[in-house]
């Protein structure tokens, strides 16, 4: 690829890496089943972040199913199929809060949106990748049908953004966090041996909005950044590579949560980091923490961490082995849902009425399951399309 290697995209994709080879060798997924959770909504298109608005509406970030515009010899397909959906939990009625956000598909899965964050009734999200990913739309679309240029330009212009969702629908761009994180990897080059940083990389995914701005965890640049309300982006810290680059080459931070005056960052390598008083430290790694893709905190200071899978080595996420872990203020861990209970690819997490947890599952599964064979993924790995469940604590 002209501006970014496929290996780089495999890591930037982070929580959605499902190589065909890995799927062929992985155990067959079974449908989620457990008396501790109930399904509240189905039919989502690769759902990731979830949140509850103050009036009780469930909102779901859908990463979409890319599109039919394919570049780089057909290796990367893109479209504007990602979006945010609201669900009335009383009657199940849905409304499209945002549509037309970028979604891309590589030879493994789609990515477009990550987490969601609510502050004083205002909803925020981040779009994936960074504008540099697609290079020059004119060059990328050379020799392709005319609509290619329009689609790729739109995907490029809407990538890597922190957005604020309007109450009645639609969105406003707050800051170009993906572009800023990309520039950081080029200038600072924090991991010189990392080929993804040549020429640069970024994939904003997790976020937490506070009174003075928004913290963003970027799984491509491996950074924790802060976006002020005026759109200024500052990289606070680089999340370091794991020892011996195992189980993944680098950390891949995916989520952000606050406890007291500390910010916690979860990562796909199963490590938890703390940002406090201007310093980053690793506070927990391994044990019940496996492949973290979501996190949230409650008023009592407990952290709730979502593991996508029990085993992520060699980009082989084992299906139906996801889990949810509770960490108290002393970081003592216990399972809310253990890995043997059949939770299939959980993703985002949010708190609802009476402290119930709302979690997206089948988060690597499209709305239309009939497309799975065409991309080499056995239908058995997605027992259902994207779903949100309620889990009582």
C-alpha positions as CSV (number, residue, x, y, z in Angstrom):
1,X,0.0,0.0,0.0
2,X,1.2,3.5,-0.8
3,X,1.1,5.1,2.6
4,X,0.6,2.3,5.1
5,X,1.5,-1.4,5.3
6,X,-1.1,-4.2,5.7
7,X,0.8,-5.2,8.8
8,X,0.2,-1.7,10.2
9,X,-3.5,-1.9,9.5
10,X,-3.6,-5.3,11.3
11,X,-2.4,-3.6,14.5
12,X,-4.3,-0.4,14.0
13,X,-7.5,-2.4,13.5
14,X,-6.7,-3.6,17.1
15,X,-9.9,-5.0,18.5
16,X,-11.3,-6.2,15.2
17,X,-8.5,-8.4,13.9
18,X,-10.0,-11.7,12.8
19,X,-7.7,-13.2,10.2
20,X,-9.2,-15.9,8.1
21,X,-6.4,-18.3,9.1
22,X,-7.1,-17.7,12.8
23,X,-10.8,-18.2,12.3
24,X,-10.3,-21.5,10.5
25,X,-8.2,-22.8,13.4
26,X,-10.2,-21.4,16.3
27,X,-13.0,-23.3,18.1
28,X,-16.5,-22.9,17.0
29,X,-18.4,-20.2,18.8
30,X,-21.5,-21.0,20.7
31,X,-24.4,-18.6,21.3
32,X,-24.1,-16.5,24.5
33,X,-26.1,-18.0,27.4
34,X,-26.2,-17.1,31.0
35,X,-28.9,-16.3,33.5
36,X,-27.0,-13.2,34.6
37,X,-27.7,-11.2,31.4
38,X,-30.6,-10.4,29.1
39,X,-30.7,-9.2,25.6
40,X,-32.0,-5.7,25.2
41,X,-31.4,-5.0,21.5
42,X,-30.2,-6.9,18.4
43,X,-29.4,-6.3,14.8
44,X,-26.4,-3.9,15.1
45,X,-23.7,-3.6,12.5
46,X,-20.4,-4.4,14.3
47,X,-21.3,-2.6,17.5
48,X,-18.6,-1.2,19.7
49,X,-19.1,1.5,22.3
50,X,-22.4,1.8,24.3
51,X,-23.6,4.5,26.6
52,X,-26.8,5.6,28.4
53,X,-28.1,9.2,28.0
54,X,-29.6,10.9,31.1
55,X,-33.2,10.2,30.0
56,X,-32.5,6.5,29.7
57,X,-31.9,6.1,26.0
58,X,-29.3,3.5,25.0
59,X,-26.8,4.6,22.4
60,X,-24.7,2.3,20.3
61,X,-21.7,3.0,18.1
62,X,-21.8,0.8,15.0
63,X,-18.6,0.3,13.1
64,X,-20.5,-0.5,9.9
65,X,-19.8,-2.9,7.1
66,X,-17.4,-0.7,5.0
67,X,-18.7,-0.4,1.4
68,X,-18.1,-1.4,-2.2
69,X,-15.4,1.1,-3.0
70,X,-12.1,-0.8,-2.8
71,X,-8.6,0.6,-3.4
72,X,-5.0,-0.7,-3.2
73,X,-5.8,-3.6,-5.5
74,X,-9.0,-4.4,-3.6
75,X,-7.2,-5.0,-0.3
76,X,-9.0,-2.1,1.5
77,X,-12.7,-1.4,1.0
78,X,-14.4,1.7,2.4
79,X,-17.7,3.4,2.7
80,X,-19.9,5.6,5.0
81,X,-21.8,2.9,6.8
82,X,-20.7,3.6,10.4
83,X,-23.1,5.5,12.7
84,X,-24.7,5.9,16.1
85,X,-28.1,4.5,17.0
86,X,-30.4,5.4,19.9
87,X,-32.7,2.8,21.4
88,X,-35.7,3.5,23.6
89,X,-35.4,0.8,26.3
90,X,-39.1,1.1,27.1
91,X,-40.5,0.3,23.7
92,X,-37.5,-0.7,21.6
93,X,-38.0,2.1,19.1
94,X,-34.8,3.2,17.4
95,X,-33.5,6.4,15.9
96,X,-30.5,7.2,13.8
97,X,-28.5,9.8,15.7
98,X,-25.6,9.9,13.3
99,X,-25.1,8.2,9.9
100,X,-22.5,8.5,7.2
101,X,-19.4,8.0,9.3
102,X,-16.4,6.2,7.7
103,X,-16.1,2.5,7.8
104,X,-13.3,0.4,6.3
105,X,-12.8,-3.3,5.8
106,X,-9.4,-5.0,5.4
107,X,-8.9,-8.7,4.9
108,X,-10.1,-9.4,8.4
109,X,-12.9,-7.2,9.7
110,X,-14.4,-3.8,9.7
111,X,-13.5,-0.7,11.8
112,X,-15.1,2.7,12.0
113,X,-16.2,3.7,15.5
114,X,-14.9,2.9,18.9
115,X,-16.1,4.1,22.3
116,X,-18.7,6.6,23.4
117,X,-18.7,9.0,26.3
118,X,-21.5,11.1,27.9
119,X,-20.9,14.3,29.8
120,X,-23.8,16.5,31.1
121,X,-26.1,14.8,28.6
122,X,-23.7,15.5,25.7
123,X,-22.6,12.5,23.7
124,X,-19.1,12.2,22.2
125,X,-17.5,9.6,19.9
126,X,-14.3,9.1,17.9
127,X,-14.0,8.0,14.3
128,X,-11.2,5.5,13.4
129,X,-7.9,5.8,11.6
130,X,-6.4,9.1,10.4
131,X,-6.6,11.1,7.2
132,X,-3.1,10.0,6.1
133,X,-4.2,6.4,5.9
134,X,-5.7,6.8,2.4
135,X,-2.9,9.0,1.0
136,X,-4.1,10.8,-2.1
137,X,-7.7,10.0,-3.1
138,X,-6.9,10.9,-6.7
139,X,-4.0,8.4,-6.8
140,X,-5.9,5.8,-4.8
141,X,-8.8,5.9,-7.2
142,X,-6.8,6.0,-10.4
143,X,-8.5,3.8,-13.0
144,X,-11.5,3.1,-10.8
145,X,-15.2,4.1,-11.4
146,X,-16.0,7.7,-10.8
147,X,-17.8,7.3,-7.5
148,X,-14.5,6.1,-5.9
149,X,-13.1,9.6,-5.6
150,X,-16.2,11.0,-3.9
151,X,-16.4,8.1,-1.4
152,X,-12.7,8.1,-0.6
153,X,-12.6,11.8,-0.1
154,X,-15.5,11.6,2.3
155,X,-14.0,8.7,4.2
156,X,-10.7,10.6,4.5
157,X,-12.3,13.9,5.6
158,X,-14.3,12.1,8.4
159,X,-11.5,9.9,9.7
160,X,-9.7,10.4,13.0
161,X,-12.2,12.9,14.5
162,X,-13.5,13.5,18.0
163,X,-17.1,14.4,17.3
164,X,-19.9,15.8,19.4
165,X,-23.4,14.4,18.6
166,X,-26.2,16.9,18.3
167,X,-29.3,16.2,20.5
168,X,-31.6,16.0,17.5
169,X,-29.1,14.0,15.3
170,X,-26.0,14.8,13.3
171,X,-22.6,15.8,14.6
172,X,-20.0,18.5,14.9
173,X,-16.3,17.9,14.7
174,X,-14.4,18.9,17.9
175,X,-10.8,18.0,17.0
176,X,-8.7,16.1,14.5
177,X,-7.2,13.8,17.1
178,X,-6.1,11.1,14.6
179,X,-4.1,13.6,12.5
180,X,-2.4,15.0,15.7
181,X,-1.6,11.5,17.0
182,X,-0.2,10.6,13.6
183,X,2.1,13.6,13.6
184,X,3.3,12.7,17.1
185,X,4.5,9.3,15.8
186,X,6.3,10.9,13.0
187,X,8.1,13.6,15.0
188,X,8.7,11.8,18.3
189,X,9.1,8.3,16.9
190,X,8.6,6.8,20.4
191,X,9.3,3.3,19.3
192,X,12.1,3.4,16.6
193,X,11.8,-0.3,15.8
194,X,8.1,-0.1,15.1
195,X,7.5,-0.3,11.3
196,X,4.0,1.1,11.9
197,X,5.5,4.4,12.7
198,X,7.1,4.6,9.2
199,X,5.8,7.1,8.2
200,X,3.3,7.2,11.0
201,X,0.2,5.7,12.5
202,X,-3.0,6.5,14.5
203,X,-6.3,4.9,15.2
204,X,-8.3,6.8,18.0
205,X,-10.6,4.4,19.7
206,X,-11.4,4.9,23.5
207,X,-12.5,8.2,25.0
208,X,-13.6,9.8,28.2
209,X,-15.0,13.3,28.3
210,X,-14.6,15.5,31.3
211,X,-15.3,19.1,32.3
212,X,-12.2,20.5,30.5
213,X,-11.9,18.2,27.5
214,X,-11.6,14.6,26.3
215,X,-9.1,11.9,26.9
216,X,-8.5,9.7,23.9
217,X,-6.8,6.3,23.8
218,X,-5.3,5.7,20.4
219,X,-4.6,2.1,19.4
220,X,-2.5,3.0,16.4
221,X,-0.2,5.7,17.9
222,X,-0.3,3.9,21.3
223,X,-1.0,7.2,23.0
224,X,-3.2,8.9,25.6
225,X,-4.1,12.3,24.2
226,X,-6.2,15.2,25.5
227,X,-8.5,17.3,23.3
228,X,-9.6,20.7,24.6
229,X,-13.1,22.0,23.7
230,X,-11.4,24.4,21.2
231,X,-10.0,21.3,19.3
232,X,-6.4,21.6,20.4
233,X,-4.8,18.1,20.8
234,X,-2.0,17.3,23.2
235,X,-0.4,13.9,23.5
236,X,0.0,13.2,27.2
237,X,1.8,9.9,27.2
238,X,3.0,7.0,25.1
239,X,1.8,3.6,26.2
240,X,5.0,1.5,26.1
241,X,5.5,-1.6,24.1
242,X,5.2,-4.9,26.1
243,X,8.3,-6.8,27.1
244,X,9.7,-8.8,24.1
245,X,6.7,-7.5,22.1
246,X,4.5,-10.2,23.5
247,X,1.6,-11.1,23.3
248,X,1.4,-8.3,20.6
249,X,4.0,-6.1,19.2
250,X,2.8,-3.0,21.0
251,X,0.3,-2.0,23.7
252,X,-2.8,-1.0,21.7
253,X,-4.6,1.1,24.2
254,X,-8.4,0.8,23.8
255,X,-10.3,2.5,26.6
256,X,-10.2,5.2,29.3
257,X,-11.9,5.5,32.7
258,X,-11.6,7.8,35.7
259,X,-11.4,6.9,39.4
260,X,-10.9,9.9,41.6
261,X,-8.2,12.1,40.2
262,X,-6.6,9.3,38.2
263,X,-7.2,8.2,34.6
264,X,-6.9,4.5,33.8
265,X,-6.1,3.2,30.3
266,X,-6.8,-0.4,29.3
267,X,-4.9,-2.1,26.5
268,X,-5.3,-5.1,24.2
269,X,-2.2,-6.7,25.7
270,X,-4.1,-7.2,29.0
271,X,-2.4,-4.3,30.9
272,X,-3.9,-1.5,32.9
273,X,-2.1,1.9,33.0
274,X,-2.6,4.9,35.3
275,X,-2.1,8.5,34.4
276,X,-1.8,10.6,37.5
277,X,-0.1,13.9,38.3
278,X,1.4,14.0,34.9
279,X,3.0,10.6,35.0
280,X,2.1,7.2,33.4
281,X,2.6,3.9,35.2
282,X,1.6,0.3,34.6
283,X,-0.5,-0.8,37.6
284,X,-1.7,-4.3,36.6
285,X,-1.0,-6.8,33.9
286,X,-2.2,-10.3,33.2
287,X,-4.2,-12.5,35.5
288,X,-7.8,-12.0,34.7
289,X,-6.9,-9.2,32.3
290,X,-6.5,-10.6,28.8
291,X,-7.5,-8.5,25.8
292,X,-9.1,-5.3,27.1
293,X,-11.4,-3.5,24.7
294,X,-13.7,-1.5,27.1
295,X,-13.7,-0.1,30.6
296,X,-15.9,2.0,32.8
297,X,-15.9,3.1,36.5
298,X,-18.8,3.4,39.0
299,X,-19.2,6.1,41.8
300,X,-17.7,3.7,44.4
301,X,-14.4,3.7,42.5
302,X,-14.6,0.2,41.0
303,X,-13.4,-0.4,37.5
304,X,-15.2,-2.7,35.1
305,X,-13.0,-4.1,32.3
306,X,-14.2,-6.0,29.2
307,X,-12.0,-8.7,27.7
308,X,-12.7,-9.4,24.0
309,X,-11.4,-12.9,24.4
310,X,-9.5,-15.1,26.7
311,X,-6.7,-15.8,24.2
312,X,-5.5,-13.2,21.7
313,X,-2.0,-14.6,20.9
314,X,-1.0,-14.6,17.3
315,X,-4.1,-12.5,16.5
316,X,-6.3,-15.5,17.2
317,X,-9.2,-14.2,19.3
318,X,-10.9,-17.2,20.7
319,X,-14.7,-16.9,20.3
320,X,-17.2,-17.2,23.1
321,X,-14.5,-16.6,25.8
322,X,-15.0,-13.0,26.5
323,X,-15.3,-11.8,30.1
324,X,-16.0,-8.8,32.4
325,X,-13.7,-8.2,35.3
326,X,-14.4,-6.0,38.3
327,X,-11.4,-4.2,39.9
328,X,-11.9,-2.6,43.3
329,X,-10.0,0.5,44.5
330,X,-7.1,-1.8,45.5
331,X,-7.2,-3.4,42.1
332,X,-8.3,-6.7,43.5
333,X,-10.1,-8.6,40.7
334,X,-13.2,-10.7,40.5
335,X,-15.3,-11.9,37.5
336,X,-18.7,-10.4,36.7
337,X,-18.8,-12.7,33.8
338,X,-16.2,-15.4,33.6
339,X,-14.6,-16.5,30.3
340,X,-16.3,-19.9,30.3
341,X,-19.8,-18.5,30.3
342,X,-20.1,-18.0,26.6
343,X,-19.9,-14.2,26.1
344,X,-19.0,-13.8,22.4
345,X,-16.7,-11.0,21.5
346,X,-17.9,-8.4,24.0
347,X,-16.9,-4.8,23.2
348,X,-18.2,-1.6,24.8
349,X,-19.6,-1.2,28.3
350,X,-21.7,1.5,30.0
351,X,-23.8,1.9,33.1
352,X,-27.6,2.0,33.1
353,X,-30.4,2.3,35.6
354,X,-29.8,0.9,39.1
355,X,-26.1,0.2,38.2
356,X,-26.8,-2.4,35.6
357,X,-24.1,-2.9,33.0
358,X,-24.9,-2.6,29.3
359,X,-22.4,-4.4,27.0
360,X,-22.2,-4.9,23.3
361,X,-21.5,-8.5,22.3
362,X,-20.9,-10.1,18.9
363,X,-19.0,-6.9,18.4
364,X,-17.1,-8.3,15.4
365,X,-20.3,-9.3,13.7
366,X,-22.2,-7.4,11.0
367,X,-25.9,-6.8,10.8
368,X,-26.1,-8.9,7.6
369,X,-24.6,-12.3,8.6
370,X,-24.9,-13.5,5.0
371,X,-21.7,-11.6,4.0
372,X,-19.5,-13.7,6.3
373,X,-18.7,-16.5,3.8
374,X,-17.8,-14.0,1.1
375,X,-14.9,-12.7,3.3
376,X,-13.8,-16.2,4.4
377,X,-15.4,-16.1,7.9
378,X,-17.5,-19.2,8.9
379,X,-21.0,-18.1,10.0
380,X,-20.5,-20.2,13.2
381,X,-18.2,-17.5,14.6
382,X,-21.1,-15.0,14.6
383,X,-24.0,-16.9,16.2
384,X,-26.0,-13.6,15.9
385,X,-25.5,-10.2,14.6
386,X,-24.4,-7.3,16.9
387,X,-26.3,-7.3,20.2
388,X,-26.5,-5.4,23.4
389,X,-27.1,-7.2,26.7
390,X,-27.9,-6.0,30.2
391,X,-25.9,-7.6,33.1
392,X,-27.0,-7.2,36.7
393,X,-24.1,-6.6,39.1
